[in-house]
Amino acid sequence: MEPGEIHALLGENGAGKSTLMNVLYGLYQPDEGEILVDGKPLKLRGPSDAIAAGIGMVHQHFMLVPVFTVTENVMLGAEQVRGGIAGFLDRRRARREVAEVSQRYNLRVDPDAVIEDLPVGVQQRVEIVKALTRDVDLLILDEPTAVLTPQETEELLTVMRSLKAAGKSIVFITHKLGEVKAIADRITVIRRGKTVGTASPEASRDELAALMVGRTVRLTVDKAPATPGEPVLEVSGLVVDDERQCRAVDGVDLTVRAGEVLGIAGVQGNGQTELIEAIMGLRPVLAGTITLEGRSIDGWSTKKVLRAGVGYVPEDRSVDGLVKEFSVAENLVLDIYDRPPFGRGLSLRPDAITKSAAERIEQFDVRTSSAQAPVGTLSGGNQQKVIVARELSRPLKLFIAAQPTRGVDVGSIEFIHSQVVHERDIGTAVLVVSSELDEVIGLADRIAVMYRGRIIGIVGPDTPREEIGLLMAGITPDRDAPATSDGEAPAPEGPGSEDEKA
Amino acid sequence: MSTTAVPDVAVAPVDEGFWTRTRKVGLVLVALGLLATVLFGALATDATARFTLSEDAAGAALEIHGTFGAVLFGLITLAAGGAMLAGPPKRWFIPLLAMGLVGFVLSFLCWQVSDAPAGQNFMPLVNIVRGTFLLALPLIFGALAGVLCERSGVVNVAIEGQLLMGAFSGALFGSISGNVWVGLVAAAIGGSFISLLLAVFSIRYLVDQVVMGIVLNLLALGITGFLYERLMQTDAARYNSAPRFSNWEIPLLSDIPVLGPALFRGNIFLYLALLLVLVIHIGLFRTRWGLRTRSVGEHPTAADTLGVKVLGLRYRNVIMAGAVAGIGGASYTLALFSFTKNMIGGKGFIALAALIFGRWSPTGALLAALFFGFADQLATYLGAINSIIPGQFLAMLPYLATILAVAGLVGRVRAPAADGKPYIKG
């Protein structure tokens, strides 16, 4: 690393980027090898050594105490104290420091705000303030854009440029090629824990992607034009609350037809989760109707919805999609274990379960040591394939996939996408929710953008990314009045904004 | 320097409907007020209820006509409930709730005192206040031990065991040495010993903290019970007759009416308890130690990435908690009684309830402990005047209140986020 350089660390999920950086930040101990700072080897026994050596890190999952104020979070671990051994906190001084740093780098952070009330974009800036007040020379940003809107990402890139101008070095970890090309001075690509190459930002997207995965992959999804048929799922005027009794879905109208993919784009936390859970009978519907082929499914149990021919890939596979301790074979029949041929009366039929598992594993290319291996031992991509295999093994009318490729390697993404398209081609109505805009654009025949519990626009897949990005931030291009409540132009906004304020 | 550039982030406001929490509580208060006005008013007699400012019937007193008092205070509760039904601003919630509950209790007392057998129509306030604090004392120490532990993320169900071990070692070493101070130090060490086991097993070996706490309570009961029978009882004069702290009268403060004689002529444990509440409160919210402790209890990973030694801090806090609870145990054996088997008798669990009722804050814990102590003392008083209300019924009420509190009736009760979760690096 050179001073004043932005160095991108590019690699797939699970390639070892975060682990490398955690070692650099002293959280993990290296088994072998050494770290050199200014030519001298450095032994890091913990994060405090790293901070002392001028290394700061913004973690993928923010390391902020939600019930503390910004100032308290910033001062933690490096408290200014008075009163000798008693150690009374010098809040005033810390507050001033936060304000100062925040102003110097134009980070716009209120020292007295409580973290849990702040939008994600602002929380991230708090993390940056935290590092800067510790006088770091090297700042590690671990997947900083994963939770941001395109506009917030743009702001972050601006902040990074101003840090660079101030002589700070930045390591920027990501798997998003566009951002790397936009900001990096130098790119290192990591695959399976090894550096596989360095590239300059002039390298093309395809070259970088090939380096990342080790073979050439298609970034677009091949598919024939859709031939939409009858409406299968119709949602109208749907209102749903989240678990804090805050309005999450606020009057959504949707139609998904047989043989088409409707993609729902939007920054996480704008009601997508609640919308899908309401359709699946996992969350009470407060108003509006949901019909499946003309029949109202409102008030149906999830089991009944599934049995009616709905396939569902939940957004968090480890919590909702799989029982990690169960075997692959068992997970493959979680939905129909009580039906012949897998179960009869009170007993299961292990033979039938094993036989069917073997077929599915073959058909869906699940890489596992055996059908009896606990599903938790599989990689993320293969776990996801198990869920997709289970859901697509039934004849479906409607297939709902929420974040179908989150945390999944590129090879599996390709496979899952082709399965989704295949399902569409055999006449199933498909609803895909994803916070990855590329995925939605690639898969969908129509794109609905969700913002603050509403569908604020339905556009075709050939709409420019920028336009969809603006919609995701709540700005409708064709009208003068933006959808934001106070009429302000693109402003930091994110899932966290739904929090608490109500 | 603010986030004003962020558009108003309020999502659709929570639509609670008409029956907000304030209104629901108001409805309950109205019901209580009606009950007090009508029932207590009808049952109260013409006798004058006297609340004497001393330890007996003599001296100055606050006097009120029985029926009149019961009706008056019942109406006050009714008014508080009515005000809450009108949907006042949020900050009025606590004052109105307090007014309603106090009114109800006073109405009840007017009835009880006026209805007492002739010659007993008085309530000695000094006794009541003193008794309240005396009964609350082990609860205060216990709940503070809980605060220290749980604020750093370790659930402390072992308060009972820590109190018991403190009481035992205080008695034993106080007796052997013949010195109260040695006894006090021994009590703190005894409590810390139980704590140390809790710390090692829950922090180092990741044993479930609740299970560990329960096991430690049984262990403390077993060890002290065994040693009591096999050692103390063989020569009670030598092993179980610890010297006791005498009462210290604090000049000036002890002259305050009611509070003076009740509070400022007490023993060291009373002063220590109040001092500890203050010290721990300031410590938690004003010092580096407190900031780090709270961060470790809320988000240990965040604290770790900033160089805070999570495990070390937890060890330290858990052991300190044991020392505090140990001293609480000694408030029995070095001031009131000699040691007997299982002498804590569940007070540790009540302290746990006080901790939750007091929302994991030192001052909250103090108030909750006093509330429990008051209910206990009131039950005793009612027994003494042959009330028709069974004392046990009254003694039950605090726990009912705790359940309601935990159910969220008096505001959201939120434990430290990482409470009970062992911290595993990486």
Chai-1 contact restraints between the chains, C-beta under 6 A:
chainA,res_idxA,chainB,res_idxB,connection_type,confidence,min_distance_angstrom,max_distance_angstrom,comment,restraint_id
A,Y28,B,G426,contact,1.0,0.0,6.0,A-B,restraint_1
A,P47,B,T305,contact,1.0,0.0,6.0,A-B,restraint_2
A,P47,B,G307,contact,1.0,0.0,6.0,A-B,restraint_3
A,S48,B,G307,contact,1.0,0.0,6.0,A-B,restraint_4
A,M63,B,A302,contact,1.0,0.0,6.0,A-B,restraint_5
A,M63,B,T305,contact,1.0,0.0,6.0,A-B,restraint_6
A,V65,B,S295,contact,1.0,0.0,6.0,A-B,restraint_7
A,V65,B,E298,contact,1.0,0.0,6.0,A-B,restraint_8
A,V65,B,H299,contact,1.0,0.0,6.0,A-B,restraint_9
A,V65,B,A302,contact,1.0,0.0,6.0,A-B,restraint_10
A,V67,B,E298,contact,1.0,0.0,6.0,A-B,restraint_11
A,L76,B,L291,contact,1.0,0.0,6.0,A-B,restraint_12
A,L76,B,S295,contact,1.0,0.0,6.0,A-B,restraint_13
A,L76,B,L306,contact,1.0,0.0,6.0,A-B,restraint_14
A,G77,B,L306,contact,1.0,0.0,6.0,A-B,restraint_15
A,G77,B,G307,contact,1.0,0.0,6.0,A-B,restraint_16
A,G77,B,V308,contact,1.0,0.0,6.0,A-B,restraint_17
A,E79,B,R288,contact,1.0,0.0,6.0,A-B,restraint_18
A,V81,B,R288,contact,1.0,0.0,6.0,A-B,restraint_19
A,G87,B,T287,contact,1.0,0.0,6.0,A-B,restraint_20
A,G87,B,R288,contact,1.0,0.0,6.0,A-B,restraint_21
A,F88,B,R286,contact,1.0,0.0,6.0,A-B,restraint_22
A,F88,B,T287,contact,1.0,0.0,6.0,A-B,restraint_23
A,A99,B,M1,contact,1.0,0.0,6.0,A-B,restraint_24
A,D110,B,S2,contact,1.0,0.0,6.0,A-B,restraint_25
A,D110,B,T3,contact,1.0,0.0,6.0,A-B,restraint_26
A,V122,B,T3,contact,1.0,0.0,6.0,A-B,restraint_27
A,Q245,B,V14,contact,1.0,0.0,6.0,A-B,restraint_28
A,C246,B,V11,contact,1.0,0.0,6.0,A-B,restraint_29
A,R247,B,V11,contact,1.0,0.0,6.0,A-B,restraint_30
A,R247,B,A12,contact,1.0,0.0,6.0,A-B,restraint_31
A,D250,B,A12,contact,1.0,0.0,6.0,A-B,restraint_32
A,T484,B,P7,contact,1.0,0.0,6.0,A-B,restraint_33
A,S485,B,P7,contact,1.0,0.0,6.0,A-B,restraint_34
A,S485,B,D8,contact,1.0,0.0,6.0,A-B,restraint_35
A,D486,B,P7,contact,1.0,0.0,6.0,A-B,restraint_36
A,D486,B,D8,contact,1.0,0.0,6.0,A-B,restraint_37
A,E488,B,P7,contact,1.0,0.0,6.0,A-B,restraint_38
A,A491,B,A5,contact,1.0,0.0,6.0,A-B,restraint_39
A,A491,B,V6,contact,1.0,0.0,6.0,A-B,restraint_40
A,A491,B,P7,contact,1.0,0.0,6.0,A-B,restraint_41
A,P492,B,V6,contact,1.0,0.0,6.0,A-B,restraint_42
A,S497,B,V9,contact,1.0,0.0,6.0,A-B,restraint_43
A,E498,B,V11,contact,1.0,0.0,6.0,A-B,restraint_44
A,K501,B,V9,contact,1.0,0.0,6.0,A-B,restraint_45
A,K501,B,A10,contact,1.0,0.0,6.0,A-B,restraint_46
A,A502,B,A10,contact,1.0,0.0,6.0,A-B,restraint_47
A,A502,B,V11,contact,1.0,0.0,6.0,A-B,restraint_48
A,A502,B,P13,contact,1.0,0.0,6.0,A-B,restraint_49
A,A502,B,V14,contact,1.0,0.0,6.0,A-B,restraint_50
